[in-house]
Amino acid sequence: MNILLIGSGGREHALAWAIRQSGQCETLFCAPGNAGIAEICECVALDVSDHDAVAGFCRDNAVGLVVVGPEGPLVTGIVDALDAAGIKAFGPDAAAARLEGSKAFTKEVCTKYGIPTARYGRFDNAEAALGYLAANPAPIVVKADGLAAGKGVIVAMTDEQAQAAVRDIFSGRFGAAGAEVVIEEFLDGEEASFFALCDGETAVPFGTAQDHKRVGDGDTGANTGGMGAYSPAPVLDAAMSARVIDEIIAPTMNGMAAEGCPYKGVLYAGLMITAEGPKLIEYNCRFGDPECQVLMMRLDSDIVPLLLASCDGTLKEAAVAWRKQAALTVVMAASGYPGEPKKGGTISGLAKAAAPDQVEVFHAATRHDGERLTASGGRVLNVTALGDSVSEAAGRAYRAVDEIDWADGFCRRDIGWRAIEREMAKG
């Protein structure tokens, strides 16, 4: 079948790489794509915010499945529009995508259906929010309610930082996403990501990962969209994963169905593994970025039948196979990120970097300027490798990084450090 993939980042390049290997994929389109995606499929100039135009493209090109990568189109209802046009699409409808589109909505679902999460308050004005902070001192977490490109969460370690975050959000820094603020209890533990494919009734576990949000080595500096990730997450062993399904994923699926908005697509649970067990930090309604890159490297099943089963309500019959190896990805970002990145720099050496069999370089923000490959954003490349251990995968990934010639690029040099420490302790 012909498939349309929506998106332009490293997540979408990894998805395109996996979809292209499927025996069920004939022509793969991507809108808008990037320079790396263009090497393996046909990139098209399509305004994905114009849902009628997307549906028209699908009809004109006999597209049998649309795979929506980023959260924005999901929250604005692209799946609803495609469904109305009789076009199959992977991802939740707008009502279900509120699990990512509104942190306050997710908190209400957690409260109603007994899903373990941090204590919280929600506010539509600064005065009330500051009053809540006065009674709940730092450390504390302040969040813009809506979509803020991964930058609307402030972990405030002092009361002054928390107060500044509230004022900053209500001053309009995040636009409409900051119309409301959610303030949460600070949870102590180890963060991890748990993924499940969902068809409205059934949820099938789809891997675990841990990412690195801080820009600098040692988890220092500003929060980013993610500077690297590895899979599987050691902290989510079989017993803990079973608890996540029973205590978090299943109640969410049942609750969303009871609310009249059954969840289909991938459900990405950001978790804190505390002394009491797993607690939900937040939900995302799409694959993580860069977590998707390590999941796709480890996946040993044809992804297209799994995506179709999610759409068709047949996941009960599906089986997911994984490579036994670990995967690790290193994000190469442009100088200045997560602030204003330096764009336009020439990148070379990618063919040599990706020459080993167990290494892939997924593009995130690249474009061609004549014969030159150039950086066009903040997070630019995802250098991803497999290994029999996280340590081995990291070694391969960093050797590949060192083959890339890009004067304006930088990366963290300690991706996977927590898992590597565990491996060293075991000997």
DONUMAR-659195 format. One line per 2 residues: for each residue x, y, z of C-alpha. Coordinates in nm, 4 decimals, padded with zeros to 6 digits. Example, Ala and Ser with C-alpha at 12.3 -4.5 7.8 and 13.67 -1.06 7.14 Angstrom:
% DONUMAR-659195
01.2300,-00.4500,00.7800; 01.3670,-00.1060,00.7140
***
This chain:
% DONUMAR-659195
00.0000,00.0000,00.0000; 00.0971,00.3636,-00.0355
00.1698,00.5339,00.2974; 00.1936,00.8994,00.3943
00.4120,00.9924,00.6920; 00.3626,01.3360,00.8456
00.6535,01.5148,01.0099; 01.0096,01.6332,00.9567
01.2219,01.5326,01.2562; 01.4474,01.2542,01.3706
01.1435,01.0604,01.4944; 00.9955,01.0694,01.1451
01.3223,00.9654,00.9800; 01.3348,00.6621,01.2113
00.9716,00.5803,01.1345; 01.0344,00.6200,00.7606
01.3363,00.3885,00.7889; 01.1256,00.1233,00.9626
00.8198,00.1606,00.7374; 01.0338,00.1448,00.4233
01.1501,-00.2041,00.5236; 00.7937,-00.3370,00.5349
00.6756,-00.5750,00.2684; 00.3410,-00.3953,00.2806
00.4845,-00.0560,00.1854; 00.4804,00.0309,-00.1835
00.5311,00.4072,-00.2134; 00.6196,00.6043,00.0986
00.5473,00.9770,00.0982; 00.6525,01.2200,00.3702
00.5243,01.5710,00.4348; 00.7367,01.7748,00.4667
01.0333,01.5481,00.5516; 01.3995,01.6492,00.5654
01.7182,01.5840,00.3705; 01.7685,01.2399,00.5226
01.4084,01.1309,00.4781; 01.4255,01.2397,00.1134
01.6909,00.9729,00.0543; 01.4466,00.6892,00.1302
01.1044,00.8216,00.0315; 00.9256,01.0889,-00.1687
00.8969,01.4171,00.0220; 00.6002,01.6323,-00.0725
00.5175,01.9977,-00.0149; 00.1905,01.9644,00.1738
00.0426,02.1973,00.4336; -00.0389,01.9454,00.7063
-00.2443,02.2061,00.8939; -00.4841,02.2014,00.5977
-00.6618,01.8752,00.6710; -00.8695,01.8895,00.3540
-00.5523,01.9228,00.1482; -00.4024,01.6205,00.3233
-00.7157,01.4163,00.2553; -00.7143,01.5291,-00.1077
-00.3512,01.4234,-00.1483; -00.4343,01.0827,-00.0033
-00.7238,01.0338,-00.2444; -00.5172,01.1471,-00.5435
-00.2278,00.9174,-00.4558; -00.4180,00.6079,-00.3344
-00.2739,00.6387,00.0158; -00.3966,00.3525,00.2331
-00.2455,00.4651,00.5641; -00.1400,00.7965,00.7143
00.1120,00.7874,01.0011; 00.1134,01.1079,01.2049
00.4487,01.1745,01.3714; 00.4199,01.4982,01.5739
00.1635,01.5922,01.8361; 00.0447,01.9197,01.6850
-00.1655,01.7772,01.3995; -00.3090,01.5127,01.6333
-00.4250,01.7696,01.8875; -00.5832,01.9808,01.6127
-00.7801,01.6853,01.4764; -00.6097,01.5560,01.1650
-00.7140,01.1973,01.2449; -01.0761,01.3097,01.2822
-01.0648,01.4761,00.9399; -00.9018,01.1774,00.7708
-01.1461,00.9366,00.9349; -01.4362,01.1469,00.8079
-01.2854,01.1226,00.4602; -01.2591,00.7433,00.4864
-00.8775,00.7451,00.5129; -00.7060,00.5252,00.7692
-00.4728,00.7135,01.0054; -00.2484,00.6005,01.2895
-00.2875,00.8166,01.5977; -00.5540,00.9354,01.8426
-00.8402,01.1640,01.7494; -00.8503,01.5147,01.8947
-01.0558,01.4147,02.1981; -00.8096,01.1401,02.2950
-00.5061,01.3544,02.2096; -00.6031,01.5825,02.4979
-00.3892,01.3483,02.7068; -00.0972,01.5459,02.5650
-00.2757,01.8624,02.4600; -00.3864,01.9484,02.8139
-00.1901,01.8556,03.1233; -00.4898,01.9550,03.3349
-00.7113,01.7094,03.1441; -00.4623,01.4293,03.2088
-00.4515,01.5144,03.5789; -00.8304,01.4991,03.5960
-00.8279,01.1566,03.4296; -00.5682,01.0396,03.6819
-00.7761,01.1649,03.9747; -01.1004,01.0159,03.8459
-00.9603,00.6738,03.7609; -00.7066,00.6285,04.0407
-00.3893,00.6538,03.8328; -00.0837,00.7279,04.0501
00.0624,01.0710,03.9785; 00.1965,01.3777,04.1567
-00.0330,01.5961,04.3668; -00.1241,01.9080,04.1733
-00.3211,02.2274,04.1381; -00.4455,02.3989,03.8197
-00.4820,02.7738,03.7800; -00.5977,03.0271,03.5241
-00.4377,03.3302,03.6898; -00.1039,03.4168,03.8449
-00.2411,03.5328,04.1800; -00.4014,03.1964,04.2588
-00.0964,03.0065,04.1372; 00.1382,03.2143,04.3509
-00.0879,03.1539,04.6488; -00.0575,02.7791,04.5919
00.3210,02.8113,04.5809; 00.3186,02.9937,04.9120
00.1585,02.6884,05.0730; 00.3686,02.4372,04.8756
00.7352,02.5358,04.8785; 01.0020,02.4233,04.6332
01.1202,02.1961,04.4959; 00.8111,02.1945,04.2758
00.7215,02.1623,03.9075; 00.5457,02.4373,03.7096
00.3916,02.3498,03.3719; 00.2170,02.5381,03.0949
-00.1047,02.3435,03.0380; -00.0898,02.3143,02.6586
00.1626,02.2196,02.3916; 00.4854,02.4162,02.4281
00.7295,02.2176,02.2101; 00.8719,02.0389,02.5131
00.9792,02.3661,02.6757; 00.6805,02.4450,02.8992
00.7955,02.2482,03.2049; 01.0048,02.4158,03.4748
01.1502,02.2100,03.7584; 01.1919,02.4824,04.0200
01.4412,02.4048,04.2934; 01.3796,02.7333,04.4775
01.0666,02.9340,04.5600; 01.2028,03.2234,04.3535
01.2387,03.0001,04.0458; 00.8845,02.8709,04.0898
00.7384,03.2200,04.1231; 00.9331,03.3399,03.8205
00.8067,03.0437,03.6184; 00.4451,03.1234,03.7013
00.4880,03.4887,03.6065; 00.6760,03.3917,03.2900
00.4037,03.1549,03.1716; 00.1171,03.3937,03.2438
00.3087,03.6762,03.0749; 00.2541,03.4946,02.7444
00.5884,03.3266,02.6859; 00.4187,03.0100,02.5592
00.1188,03.1781,02.3989; -00.2107,02.9930,02.4240
-00.0340,02.6954,02.5841; 00.0104,02.9077,02.8950
-00.3506,03.0118,02.9415; -00.3541,02.7738,03.2375
-00.0783,02.6523,03.4659; -00.0471,02.3158,03.6382
00.1715,02.3054,03.9492; 00.2845,01.9617,04.0623
00.4527,01.7982,04.3538; 00.8210,01.7280,04.2869
00.8681,01.3515,04.2555; 01.1923,01.1881,04.3607
01.3084,00.8820,04.1703; 01.4329,00.7696,03.8291
01.2611,00.8824,03.5108; 01.1751,00.6372,03.2349
00.9500,00.6135,02.9314; 00.7001,00.3352,02.8638
00.5289,00.2928,02.5260; 00.2140,00.1012,02.4336
00.0323,00.0521,02.1055; -00.3408,00.0966,02.1584
-00.6523,00.0225,01.9522; -00.9203,00.1682,02.1782
-00.9569,-00.1505,02.3835; -00.6236,-00.3342,02.3867
-00.2849,-00.1936,02.4865; 00.0259,-00.3857,02.3767
00.3595,-00.2936,02.5407; 00.5917,-00.1386,02.2841
00.9255,-00.0912,02.4506; 01.0902,00.1226,02.7158
01.3542,00.3928,02.7039; 01.5342,00.6560,02.9075
01.6304,00.9919,02.7671; 01.8523,01.2830,02.8693
01.6737,01.6190,02.8782; 01.9508,01.8457,03.0075
02.1797,02.0037,02.7511; 02.5070,01.9333,02.9323
02.7068,01.6368,03.0544; 02.6182,01.5234,03.4031
02.2561,01.6257,03.3442; 02.3444,01.9934,03.3780
02.2168,02.3048,03.2056; 01.8855,02.3892,03.0438
01.6117,02.1425,02.9571; 01.5896,02.0486,02.5897
01.3717,01.8329,02.3693; 01.6169,01.5501,02.4390
01.9922,01.5102,02.3872; 01.9950,01.1307,02.3602
01.8228,00.8120,02.4689; 01.8718,00.4402,02.5133
01.6497,00.1332,02.5176; 01.5514,-00.0763,02.7030
01.5282,00.1125,03.0322; 01.6893,-00.1043,03.3038
01.4652,00.0402,03.5758; 01.1584,-00.0904,03.3911
01.2199,-00.4599,03.4399; 00.9446,-00.7187,03.3848
00.7925,-00.6712,03.7304; 00.7893,-00.2909,03.7128
00.6563,-00.2957,03.3558; 00.3696,-00.5169,03.4697
00.2873,-00.2601,03.7379; 00.2894,00.0169,03.4778
00.0389,-00.1748,03.2666; -00.1860,-00.2624,03.5602
-00.1695,00.0651,03.7518; -00.1303,00.3261,03.4766
-00.1900,00.2116,03.1172; -00.4952,-00.0140,03.1698
-00.6837,00.2343,03.3928; -00.6131,00.5073,03.1383
-00.7444,00.2980,02.8506; -01.0560,00.2047,03.0487
-01.1053,00.5623,03.1642; -01.0725,00.7120,02.8179
-01.3244,00.4613,02.6826; -01.5630,00.5474,02.9664
-01.5211,00.9169,02.8829; -01.6326,00.8480,02.5257
-01.2897,00.8999,02.3680; -01.1206,00.5592,02.3344
-00.7488,00.5893,02.2736; -00.5885,00.4628,01.9522
-00.2276,00.5056,01.8478; 00.0872,00.5022,02.0559
00.0543,00.6018,02.4201; 00.3809,00.7310,02.5629
00.3903,00.7434,02.9414; 00.6589,00.9582,03.0988
00.7134,00.7991,03.4389; 00.8930,00.8539,03.7655
00.9885,00.5293,03.9335; 00.9607,00.6203,04.3011
01.0081,00.4245,04.6232; 00.6312,00.3582,04.6151
00.6325,00.2428,04.2546; 00.5619,00.3996,03.9148
00.3904,00.7375,03.8951; 00.2776,00.9170,03.5823
00.4542,01.2447,03.5061; 00.2804,01.3077,03.1746
00.1352,01.1427,02.8668; 00.2351,01.2029,02.5075
00.0134,01.0974,02.2200; 00.2966,01.0108,01.9808
00.6371,00.8457,01.9759; 00.9075,01.0258,02.1676
01.1922,01.2063,01.9982; 01.4659,01.0769,02.0349
01.3122,00.7661,02.1990; 01.1534,00.6572,01.8706
01.4972,00.6249,01.7143; 01.6149,00.3632,01.9632
01.2820,00.1778,01.9542; 01.2906,00.1485,01.5751
01.6484,00.0194,01.5853; 01.5477,-00.2558,01.8299
01.2179,-00.3503,01.6646; 01.2358,-00.6909,01.4953
00.8759,-00.6927,01.3689; 00.7309,-00.5416,01.0536
00.5939,-00.2126,01.1850; 00.3188,-00.1611,00.9269
00.0928,-00.4516,01.0375; 00.1227,-00.3215,01.3946
00.0173,00.0285,01.2903; -00.2748,-00.1144,01.0932
-00.3821,-00.3325,01.3870; -00.3948,-00.0221,01.6040
-00.6208,00.1472,01.3499; -00.8391,-00.1601,01.2953
-00.8877,-00.2676,01.6571; -00.7052,-00.5990,01.6142
-00.4060,-00.5634,01.8468; -00.5224,-00.8669,02.0465
-00.3939,-01.0737,01.7566; -00.0618,-00.8873,01.7259
00.2806,-00.9901,01.8488; 00.5802,-00.7609,01.8833
00.9333,-00.9014,01.8474; 01.2446,-00.7185,01.9657
01.6139,-00.7611,01.9021; 01.7947,-00.8691,02.2169
02.0432,-00.5849,02.1747; 02.0330,-00.2437,02.3368
02.0133,00.0724,02.1283; 02.1483,00.4188,02.2048
02.1170,00.7472,02.0175; 02.3271,01.0609,02.0523
02.1710,01.3890,01.9454; 02.4007,01.6279,01.7628
02.2714,01.9810,01.8054; 02.3645,02.3183,01.6602
02.5669,02.5656,01.8619; 02.3340,02.7859,02.0652
02.0709,02.5180,02.1259; 01.8389,02.5123,02.3231
01.8492,02.8864,02.2613; 01.8888,03.0305,01.9132
02.0730,02.7644,01.7095; 02.3369,02.8457,01.4512
02.1932,02.7406,01.1163; 02.3461,02.6881,00.7758
02.6659,02.5098,00.8734; 02.7946,02.2423,00.6363
02.7768,01.8797,00.7527; 02.9836,01.5998,00.6011
03.1124,01.2542,00.6873; 02.7712,01.0935,00.7348
02.8349,00.8029,00.4969; 03.1483,00.7035,00.6888
02.9687,00.7475,01.0217; 02.6852,00.5158,00.9168
02.9067,00.2583,00.7422; 02.9023,-00.0013,01.0249
02.6091,-00.2434,00.9996; 02.4694,-00.1547,01.3422
02.4758,00.2245,01.3064; 02.2186,00.4583,01.1522
02.2249,00.8372,01.1318; 01.8732,00.9787,01.1447
01.8305,01.3370,01.0295; 01.6243,01.5793,01.2347
01.6827,01.9328,01.1030; 01.8752,01.9145,00.7771
01.8324,02.0467,00.4278; 02.0287,02.0562,00.1059
02.1781,02.3861,-00.0110; 02.2938,02.2903,-00.3548
02.5454,02.0122,-00.3014; 02.5898,02.0957,00.0667
02.4050,01.9289,00.3524; 02.3313,02.1981,00.6086
02.1808,02.2373,00.9548; 01.8356,02.3963,00.9614
01.7412,02.3828,01.3296; 01.8432,02.3007,01.6848
01.8553,01.9224,01.7108; 02.0046,01.8218,01.3773
02.1237,01.4579,01.3758; 02.0552,01.1399,01.5742
02.3518,00.9028,01.5667; 02.2060,00.5669,01.6670
02.3699,00.2300,01.7310; 02.2974,-00.1214,01.8525
02.5119,-00.3197,02.0922; 02.5036,-00.6252,02.3143
02.5049,-00.3786,02.6046; 02.4353,-00.0086,02.6467
02.8105,00.0384,02.6873; 02.8767,-00.1266,02.3521
02.6004,00.0703,02.1793; 02.7401,00.3938,02.3246
03.0889,00.3113,02.2020; 02.9613,00.2513,01.8490
02.7493,00.5654,01.8513; 03.0321,00.7907,01.9706
03.2782,00.6452,01.7209; 03.0254,00.7349,01.4517
02.9820,01.0846,01.5958; 03.3570,01.1359,01.5671
03.3414,01.0636,01.1927; 03.1035,01.3563,01.1345
03.2553,01.6878,01.0274; 03.0357,01.9759,01.1430
03.2045,02.2797,01.2937; 02.8863,02.4117,01.4561
02.7700,02.0836,01.6079; 02.7952,01.9585,01.9631
02.6651,01.6657,02.1678; 02.6688,01.5278,02.5178
02.9399,01.2720,02.5806; 02.7674,01.0789,02.8574
02.4474,00.9440,02.7018; 02.3514,00.6222,02.8775
02.5629,00.6937,03.1843; 02.3116,00.5542,03.4321
02.2766,00.2219,03.2488; 02.6514,00.2030,03.1888
02.7154,00.2467,03.5619; 02.4740,-00.0417,03.6295
02.6538,-00.2605,03.3762; 02.9941,-00.1799,03.5278
02.8660,-00.2559,03.8769; 02.7524,-00.5985,03.7595
03.0945,-00.6621,03.6117
***
